[in-house]
C-alpha cells in the first residue's frame, strides 16, 4: 500500500495525498453502485469515482495492463491497511510529515513486486 503525493492524486482526493492499495485487475470488481470515470492524458490515465457522492474509487494507467490502484478510504476498515511507502514526494506539500521509517521516493517506484509478489 502506498501514499501518493502527485498533483493528480491530490486533486482527485481533495487531500494532501491519496492512500491506495494496488490489486491485480483480475481480482477487482465493483459490486454495487453506479461508478463514473474520466480519462485524461490522451486516454492513458483513468480515474473512477462514485456518481452519487463523488468519492474517488480507483486510478488506472492503461500502460499497466495488470494492476489497478484502489482508494483505501472507501474500504470498510481503512485503518487495517499500513502505508509501506510514499511516492511523488517531490510534490509533497509543506507541513506534511512522513514517518522517517517509511520509504520515500521522489517520483514513482515499482515496489509492488517487492511488497506483494509478482
N, C-alpha and C positions, 0 to 999 in steps of 0.2 A: 504494500500500500504506500502511496506517495502523496505528498502535498506539492501542488504546482503553483508557482508564483507568476506564470506568464500572463501577459495582458489579456489574452483570450479567456483564460480561466477566471481571472479576476472579474472581468466584465460579465461572464456567464453566471458566476455565483453571487455577484454583488458583495464580495468579501475580499480581504487582502490576499487570500489564496484559496484553492479548492483541493479538498482531500478526496482521493479516488482510489478504487481498487481495480486492478486490471484483471479481466477474465477472458477466457477463450470465447470467441463468438459463438461456437457451437454449444456452449453451456449457458448462453444468455437468452432470456425470453422475458418480455413484459407480459405479465399475467392478466392485468386489467387496466382500465383507463383508456384514455384517448391521447396518446403522445403525438406531439408535432415535432418537426425537425427543420433545421435550417442548414443549408450547405453554403460554404464560403471557401475562399482561397482556390478559386477555379474548380470547385466541387470536390476538392481533395479532403477537406475537413467537414465533418457533420456533427452537429450538436442536437441532441434530442431533449425535449422538455415536456412538461405536463401542460396540456392545453387548458386545464381547469385552473391551476394555481400559478403556472409559470416556472415551477421549480426545475432546475437543471437535472436531467436524468443521466445522460451519457455524452461522451466525446468519442469520436471515431476518426481515425486518419485512414483514408482509403488506400494509402500505400502500405498499411499494415493490415494484411488480409486475415490475420489470425486472432487478434485481440481487440477488445473494446474497453474503455475506461468508464467505470460506473461511479457516480457520486455516492459517497457513503452517507451523506446526510439524509437520504431517502430511506435508508435501511432502518429496521425496527430497533436495532441496538448499535448505533454507530460507535458507542464507547467500547465495544468489543474489538474494534479494529485499532491497530497500533501503527502509526506512521513510521515507516522504515527509512525513508529518505525524502529530501526536498529537491525539486528540480526548478530550473529557471530562477535561481536565487539572485542572478544579476538584475532581476526585475523586482526583487523583494522591497517592500515599502519600508521607509524609515520607521523605527519603533517596533517592528516585528522581531521578536527574539526567538531564535531556533535553538533548542537544546543542543549543546556542544557535542553530545554523544550520538547525535543523529547525523548520518551522512548528508552532505550538501553538494549540489552540482550547479555550476554557473548556468548551464543550459540543460539540455535533455540528457538523460542517462538510461541506458538499456539494462537496468538492474532486474527486470522481470525474471530473466532466466536464473540469475544468481539467487534471488529470494524465493522463487516459486517453482523452479524447474522448467524444463523445455519451454 
